[in-house]
Each structure stands twice: as structure tokens, then as C-alpha cells.
Amino acid sequence: MGTTETRSENSSRLDRRLLLERLSSYWLVGAGLFAVALFGLIVLTLVQRSLPVVAEHSLLEMVTSANWDPAADEFGFLPAIVGTIYVTALSMAMGTPIALLAAIYIAEYAEGRTKVLISSFIDLLAAIPSVIFGLVGLIVVVPFVGDYLAPAVGAHSIGLGIVTVSLVMAIIVTPFMISLSVESLEALPDELRESSLGVGATKWETIRTVLLRAAGPGIFSAILLGFGRVFGATIVPAMLIGGQTAIPESPFDAGQTLPTLIVNDFGELMSIPLTQSALILVGLMLLVIVWLFNFGAMLVRRRLQRRWQY
């Protein structure tokens, strides 16, 4: 009798566990489908609200035109596109080398309290709101660029402009890239280091030829995170870029980016349907560009993982 009751109890317990397992799998599948459906809904909404301006102006015309004058029904995105490319390229060019070198130092050279102190400082920088960086940029970076940096290279600048935004955005994204790169380097097994040092390689040779290759996919992901953060940045460019909708002749000129174009014009021009549609089209372009870049980066990362696996 006792054996029968025990078997019945065990069977009932197993049934409950299997039911919980099925419910958990359904919940996870539902969460995944919800995320896909939400993304699709956002895309469909942006596409539907962008159709009025596309019906009156060709996409190629808007992308290649430099004239942005909603009052005259002229919607040229080229100045904002050029400004976005400028800011993204300059920010990543300044931030990526610093982030990589700092990550190598923290992961491979720093020890004890020094490592803890620097890591804490990096985490603190990453937690500061972007608007604070924008305020500091207005107080410190704008006068520095206008009074010292621009005259030093023979350029004229009022301080607000592409270089100013790029400097501040490089400071903003660098802590994120450092943190992810440090995690990638520290996740590598010690056997990699010991094997390289055991055959006579120096520490720097081990880092350059072994560790950076093995941590390459993770470091690549860190750079992608920085790219995405710069490309979609809004508050700092809106505060520091100058808001001039014209193709910049110099990196020191004031300009515009795609996100700031939306922020600066959407509120006051929201009552004009065609202008609203044009700004929503800008948002759709941002979404598509970021998705295409992430998709391509995913393919590149998988190739790097196969090539640099250890």
C-alpha cells in the first residue's frame, strides 16, 4: 500500500513539473512572438504615416536634396545625413582606440585597488545621463573648440558644431565600449595566456596576437554598441550641433543629424501633415539603417567567431 501511494505521489509530482515546463515554454514563445509583433507594428505604423510625403516626393529626391524648407514643401534630408555620418565617424574614430587601449590595460595590466578604482570610475561615467554631458559640453567643450581648437587648425567656429558633438559623444560611448571589451578579455581562459607566454612570447605579443583575436567578436560587439548609441543620439547633438540644416563644409561648422531633425522640428510643425509625414519618414530611415547595420554586423561576428575560435 505504501509503495503504491509513493508511486502515485511521485507520478503526480512529475505531472506538475511537466505541466510547469510546458507552460514555461509557451510563455517564452509568447514573449518572443510579442517582441517580433511589436517590432512589426512599429515598422508598419511608421510606413503608413510616411506614405503621404512619399506620394508627393520621391525618396531619391528627398535623400539627395539639400533643401529643407517645410513651408515650401521642400524636404531634403542630405544635410542631416551628412551630419549624422560626420558625427558617427568622428566619434567612433576618437573613442574606439581609447576604449580598446583602456580595456587592455584594465584587463591585463591593472591589479588590485588600481583596477577596482579605474573600473568603478568607468562604470560611473557610463551611468551619467547624457544631458549632463551636454551641459558640460556647453560650458567647457564649446568655448574650447571655438576659442582654441578651431583657430589652432585655421578654421572658424562659434563652438557649436559637428566637432563639438563628436568630442562629447566619444566621451559618452567610450565607457560602454571599455566595459564590454574588458568583459570579453577577462572571459578568456588563462590557458591561452600561459600557452603563449610558455613558448617565449612577451606579454604584449600575447595580447596582440592571441587575446585580441580570441576576444575579437566580443570587442566587435562593443564597437557596434558604441556605433548604435552615437548614430541614434538625440539630446547631446540637439544641444551642441547648432541646428543648421545645410551641408557642412567643415567639421567645425554647425549642422544637423537625423535624430535632431526630428526633435527640432516635430513639435512646432506637428500640425502640418506633410511635414509630420516627412519627419516620420526620417524615423523610419533611422530604424531601417540601424537594423541593416546590426544584421550585417551579426553576419560578420559569426564569421569572426568561426575564424577566431579557440
C-alpha positions as CSV (number, residue, x, y, z in Angstrom):
1,M,0.0,0.0,0.0
2,G,2.8,2.4,0.9
3,T,4.7,1.7,-2.3
4,T,1.5,2.4,-4.4
5,E,0.9,5.7,-2.6
6,T,4.6,6.7,-3.1
7,R,4.4,5.9,-6.8
8,S,1.2,7.9,-7.1
9,E,2.7,10.9,-5.3
10,N,5.8,10.8,-7.5
11,S,3.7,10.5,-10.6
12,S,1.6,13.5,-9.6
13,R,4.7,15.5,-8.8
14,L,6.2,14.6,-12.2
15,D,2.9,15.6,-14.0
16,R,3.0,19.0,-12.2
17,R,6.6,19.5,-13.3
18,L,5.9,18.6,-16.9
19,L,2.9,21.0,-16.9
20,L,5.0,23.8,-15.5
21,E,7.7,23.0,-18.1
22,R,5.0,23.3,-20.9
23,L,3.6,26.5,-19.5
24,S,7.1,28.0,-19.2
25,S,7.9,27.1,-22.9
26,Y,4.6,28.6,-24.0
27,W,5.3,31.8,-22.1
28,L,8.8,32.1,-23.6
29,V,7.5,31.5,-27.1
30,G,4.8,34.0,-26.5
31,A,7.3,36.6,-25.2
32,G,9.4,36.1,-28.3
33,L,6.4,36.4,-30.7
34,F,5.3,39.5,-28.8
35,A,8.7,41.1,-29.4
36,V,8.5,40.3,-33.1
37,A,4.9,41.5,-33.4
38,L,5.8,44.8,-31.5
39,F,8.7,45.4,-34.0
40,G,6.4,44.7,-36.9
41,L,3.7,47.0,-35.5
42,I,6.3,49.9,-35.1
43,V,7.5,49.4,-38.7
44,L,4.0,49.2,-40.2
45,T,3.0,52.4,-38.2
46,L,6.0,54.3,-39.5
47,V,5.5,53.1,-43.1
48,Q,1.8,54.0,-43.0
49,R,2.5,57.5,-41.6
50,S,5.3,58.1,-44.1
51,L,3.2,57.4,-47.2
52,P,1.8,60.9,-47.7
53,V,5.2,62.5,-48.2
54,V,6.4,59.6,-50.4
55,A,3.4,60.0,-52.6
56,E,4.3,63.6,-53.4
57,H,8.1,63.4,-53.3
58,S,10.3,60.5,-54.4
59,L,12.5,59.0,-51.8
60,L,15.6,59.5,-54.0
61,E,14.7,63.2,-54.4
62,M,14.5,63.7,-50.6
63,V,17.7,61.8,-49.9
64,T,19.7,63.7,-52.4
65,S,18.2,67.2,-51.9
66,A,20.0,69.7,-49.7
67,N,16.9,72.0,-49.3
68,W,14.9,71.6,-46.1
69,D,12.1,74.1,-46.1
70,P,8.8,72.7,-44.9
71,A,7.0,75.9,-45.6
72,A,7.8,75.5,-49.3
73,D,7.2,71.7,-49.2
74,E,10.9,71.0,-49.7
75,F,12.2,68.1,-47.7
76,G,15.9,67.5,-48.3
77,F,17.5,65.0,-45.9
78,L,21.0,65.2,-47.3
79,P,22.4,67.8,-44.8
80,A,21.1,65.7,-41.9
81,I,22.5,62.5,-43.5
82,V,25.9,64.1,-43.9
83,G,25.9,65.5,-40.4
84,T,25.0,62.0,-39.0
85,I,27.8,60.4,-40.9
86,Y,30.3,63.1,-39.8
87,V,29.3,62.8,-36.1
88,T,29.3,59.0,-36.1
89,A,32.6,58.6,-37.9
90,L,34.4,61.2,-35.8
91,S,33.1,59.9,-32.5
92,M,34.0,56.3,-33.3
93,A,37.4,57.3,-34.6
94,M,38.2,59.1,-31.4
95,G,36.5,56.7,-29.0
96,T,37.4,53.3,-30.3
97,P,41.2,53.4,-29.9
98,I,40.9,54.9,-26.4
99,A,38.4,52.3,-25.4
100,L,40.5,49.4,-26.7
101,L,43.7,50.6,-25.1
102,A,41.9,51.2,-21.8
103,A,40.3,47.8,-21.9
104,I,43.6,46.1,-22.4
105,Y,45.2,48.0,-19.5
106,I,42.3,47.2,-17.1
107,A,42.0,43.5,-18.1
108,E,45.7,42.6,-18.5
109,Y,47.9,45.1,-16.6
110,A,46.0,46.8,-13.8
111,E,45.9,45.0,-10.5
112,G,44.4,45.3,-7.0
113,R,43.0,48.6,-5.9
114,T,44.1,50.3,-9.1
115,K,41.9,48.0,-11.2
116,V,39.0,48.4,-8.9
117,L,39.3,52.2,-8.8
118,I,39.5,52.5,-12.6
119,S,36.7,50.1,-13.2
120,S,34.5,51.9,-10.8
121,F,35.3,55.2,-12.4
122,I,34.4,53.8,-15.9
123,D,31.1,52.4,-14.6
124,L,30.3,55.8,-13.0
125,L,30.9,57.5,-16.4
126,A,28.6,55.1,-18.1
127,A,25.8,55.8,-15.6
128,I,25.9,59.6,-16.0
129,P,22.8,60.8,-18.0
130,S,23.5,62.2,-21.5
131,V,22.0,65.6,-20.7
132,I,24.7,66.1,-18.1
133,F,27.4,65.6,-20.7
134,G,25.5,68.0,-22.9
135,L,25.6,70.7,-20.2
136,V,29.3,70.1,-19.5
137,G,29.8,70.3,-23.3
138,L,28.1,73.7,-23.4
139,I,30.2,75.0,-20.5
140,V,33.6,73.5,-21.4
141,V,33.8,72.0,-24.9
142,V,32.0,74.8,-26.8
143,P,34.5,77.5,-25.6
144,F,37.4,75.1,-26.1
145,V,36.5,74.4,-29.7
146,G,35.6,77.9,-30.6
147,D,38.5,79.8,-28.9
148,Y,41.3,77.3,-29.2
149,L,40.9,74.1,-31.3
150,A,39.3,75.7,-34.4
151,P,41.8,78.6,-34.5
152,A,44.7,76.2,-34.0
153,V,43.9,74.4,-37.3
154,G,43.0,77.6,-39.2
155,A,39.2,77.1,-39.0
156,H,36.4,79.4,-37.8
157,S,33.9,78.1,-35.4
158,I,31.4,79.5,-32.9
159,G,31.9,76.5,-30.7
160,L,28.7,74.7,-31.6
161,G,29.2,72.2,-34.4
162,I,30.0,68.7,-35.5
163,V,33.4,68.5,-33.9
164,T,31.9,69.6,-30.5
165,V,29.2,66.9,-30.7
166,S,31.8,64.3,-31.8
167,L,34.1,65.1,-28.9
168,V,31.3,64.8,-26.3
169,M,29.7,61.7,-27.9
170,A,33.2,60.0,-27.9
171,I,33.4,60.6,-24.2
172,I,29.8,59.2,-23.7
173,V,30.3,55.9,-25.7
174,T,33.8,55.1,-24.6
175,P,32.9,53.8,-21.1
176,F,30.4,51.3,-22.7
177,M,32.9,50.0,-25.1
178,I,35.6,49.7,-22.4
179,S,33.3,47.7,-20.1
180,L,32.2,45.2,-22.8
181,S,35.8,44.9,-24.1
182,V,37.1,44.2,-20.6
183,E,34.5,41.5,-20.1
184,S,35.4,39.9,-23.3
185,L,39.1,39.8,-22.4
186,E,38.6,38.6,-18.9
187,A,36.3,35.8,-20.1
188,L,39.2,34.2,-22.0
189,P,40.7,31.1,-20.3
190,D,44.1,31.6,-18.6
191,E,45.4,28.7,-20.7
192,L,45.6,31.0,-23.7
193,R,47.9,33.4,-21.9
194,E,50.0,30.6,-20.3
195,S,50.5,28.8,-23.6
196,S,51.6,31.9,-25.4
197,L,54.0,33.0,-22.6
198,G,55.3,29.4,-22.4
199,V,56.6,29.5,-26.0
200,G,58.5,32.7,-25.3
201,A,56.1,35.4,-26.4
202,T,56.1,38.7,-24.4
203,K,53.0,39.9,-22.7
204,W,52.3,42.5,-25.4
205,E,52.8,39.9,-28.1
206,T,50.4,37.6,-26.3
207,I,47.8,40.3,-26.1
208,R,48.2,41.4,-29.7
209,T,48.4,38.0,-31.4
210,V,46.4,35.8,-29.1
211,L,44.0,37.6,-26.8
212,L,42.7,40.3,-29.2
213,R,42.0,37.6,-31.8
214,A,40.2,35.4,-29.3
215,A,38.2,38.3,-27.8
216,G,37.6,39.8,-31.3
217,P,33.9,39.0,-31.5
218,G,33.2,40.5,-28.1
219,I,35.2,43.6,-28.8
220,F,33.4,43.9,-32.2
221,S,30.1,43.8,-30.4
222,A,31.3,46.6,-28.1
223,I,32.2,48.8,-31.1
224,L,28.7,48.1,-32.5
225,L,27.1,49.2,-29.3
226,G,29.0,52.4,-29.5
227,F,28.0,52.9,-33.1
228,G,24.4,52.4,-32.3
229,R,24.5,54.8,-29.4
230,V,26.2,57.6,-31.4
231,F,24.0,57.0,-34.5
232,G,20.8,57.4,-32.6
233,A,21.9,60.0,-30.1
234,T,19.5,62.9,-29.7
235,I,19.9,65.1,-26.7
236,V,23.6,65.9,-26.9
237,P,23.6,66.6,-30.7
238,A,20.4,68.8,-30.2
239,M,22.3,70.8,-27.6
240,L,25.6,71.1,-29.3
241,I,25.4,70.8,-33.1
242,G,23.9,74.2,-33.8
243,G,20.8,73.1,-35.7
244,Q,21.8,74.4,-39.1
245,T,20.1,72.5,-41.9
246,A,22.8,72.9,-44.5
247,I,25.6,70.6,-45.8
248,P,28.6,71.4,-43.6
249,E,31.7,72.5,-45.5
250,S,33.9,71.7,-42.5
251,P,33.7,69.5,-39.4
252,F,33.8,72.7,-37.4
253,D,30.6,74.0,-39.0
254,A,27.2,73.8,-37.3
255,G,24.9,71.1,-38.7
256,Q,22.1,68.7,-38.2
257,T,21.7,65.0,-37.7
258,L,18.7,62.8,-38.5
259,P,17.6,62.5,-34.8
260,T,18.0,66.2,-34.2
261,L,16.0,67.0,-37.3
262,I,13.0,65.1,-35.8
263,V,13.5,66.7,-32.3
264,N,13.9,70.3,-33.5
265,D,11.0,70.3,-36.0
266,F,8.5,67.8,-34.8
267,G,6.8,69.8,-32.1
268,E,6.3,73.1,-33.8
269,L,5.4,71.6,-37.2
270,M,3.3,68.7,-36.0
271,S,0.1,70.4,-37.2
272,I,1.4,70.3,-40.8
273,P,0.5,66.8,-42.1
274,L,3.1,66.6,-44.9
275,T,5.9,67.8,-42.6
276,Q,4.9,65.4,-39.9
277,S,5.0,62.6,-42.5
278,A,8.5,63.7,-43.7
279,L,9.8,63.6,-40.1
280,I,8.2,60.2,-39.5
281,L,10.0,59.0,-42.7
282,V,13.2,60.2,-41.1
283,G,12.5,57.9,-38.1
284,L,11.8,55.0,-40.5
285,M,15.1,55.6,-42.2
286,L,16.9,55.5,-38.9
287,L,15.2,52.3,-38.0
288,V,16.0,50.6,-41.3
289,I,19.6,51.7,-41.3
290,V,20.2,50.5,-37.7
291,W,18.5,47.2,-38.5
292,L,20.5,46.6,-41.7
293,F,23.8,47.5,-39.9
294,N,23.0,45.2,-37.0
295,F,22.0,42.4,-39.3
296,G,25.2,42.8,-41.3
297,A,27.3,43.0,-38.1
298,M,25.7,39.8,-36.9
299,L,26.9,38.0,-40.0
300,V,30.4,39.5,-39.7
301,R,30.5,38.5,-36.0
302,R,29.6,34.9,-36.8
303,R,32.3,34.8,-39.4
304,L,34.8,36.2,-36.9
305,Q,33.7,33.6,-34.3
306,R,34.3,30.7,-36.7
307,R,37.7,32.2,-37.8
308,W,39.0,33.2,-34.4
309,Q,37.6,30.4,-32.3
310,Y,40.0,29.0,-29.7
